[in-house]
Amino acid sequence: MVAALLFAAVCCAAPAGIAITAYVALKTGAQNGGGIAEGGTAAGIPPRMLTAYKKAIQQVGKHVPKCRGMRWPILAGIAKVESHHATGRNITDNGDIRPKIYGVLLNGSGAGGNTTVFPDTDGGKWDGTANAERAVGPFQFLPSTWEGVGEDAGGDKIADPHNADDAALGAAIYLCGNGRDLTKRDQLKAALLQYNHSNEYVANVLGWIDQYTAVAKGPDLKDVTGKVRTVIEAALSQRGVPYSWGGGNASGKSYGICCSPGGKSGTSIKGFDCSGLTVYAFAQAGVTLPRVASTQAGVGQRIPASLGTSALKPGDLVFYAGIPGRDSTIYHVGIYVGHGQMVNAPRPGTVVRLDAVNAMSGYAGGARLL
């Protein structure tokens, strides 16, 4: 009973992100990495890697003229999962990544989750070994795949999967196929499944694509005024502040409590959980909110989930429930800022950031307080 009361005392975080299970993924902690902290910029992406993603978008049309909808957040989502954007490596001005990034040796040993033997195809040219294949570079291409999609993006007449520009362009070409329309969700999912035939992998990458897409668009507050603007600006001002289970109050960030359903303690972290952030933001506009997300759903004008996210307006609270339609199971809350985005304190191990509203599961409608 004590545990149940403690659990209800704070905003319940969303379930932990899907673990990376694909054999080509490097064990870099990408599944728990921080998301997008800065509006309008891609926090956490090394600038040289972001340049490579954007450069690939400009060049892919030369190689796959019929491709539609390729954009840098798609490439960033894959590179986040595959190599954490080559974080920790040195990236030269021409895009060469050193030390080189290698996946596990695909010899059926079981290491890294691989159980199938992939015979060597490149004599070790790209993967440094002739004993078997291993994925290479920031986009973790198998050498055999690279031979079919690799192109020179930098003008040195060498298509190198260990070069950021070449690798990003190769990934764009591969995802475009014979001319996909990646603005369509089903075709984007098909492209990701072709990249790695795992539903868990696809869900993980889509989550990062949605987050990067939210940042690429950025919040537009030009028509937002009064108390609504005060709330949104207060929430946005906390981007980059750590998530703390039980943290945050009307005065700002605070140390949290122990422990989240996943066993994460906020006692040593000064920050916000999801409902702590909403309490703080609305307090700046003179509105007092209850502390728990499920209780916050009872304040103001309720916006049913059946109306869809198009019924939301900037400043609305956005809720997520374990059982849609049952407010008692609401586990999360964010603040809608328009254009499909919300200010969000997602879960332990992340920071306050912009997210797409559809980046979380169990949409349960909203509430309009202003």
Secondary structure, 3 states (H helix, E strand, C coil): CHHHHHHHCCCCCCCCCCCCCCCCCCCCCHHHCCCCCCCCCCCCCCHHHHHHHHHHHHHHHHHCCCCECCCHHHHHHHHHHHHHHHCCCEECCCCEEECCCECCCEECCCHHHCCCECCCCCCCCCCCCCCCECCECCCCECHHHHHHHCCCCCCCCCCCCCEHHHHHHHHHHHHHCCCCECCCHHHHHHHHHHHCCCHHHHHHHHHHHHHHHHHHHCCCCCCCCHHHHHHHHHHHCCCCCEECCCCCECCECEECCCCCCCCCCCCCCEEECHHHHHHHHHHCCCCCCCCCHHHHCCCCEEECHHHCHHHCCCCCEEEEECCCCCHHHEEEEEEEEECCEEEECCCCCCECEEEEHHHCCCEEEEEECC
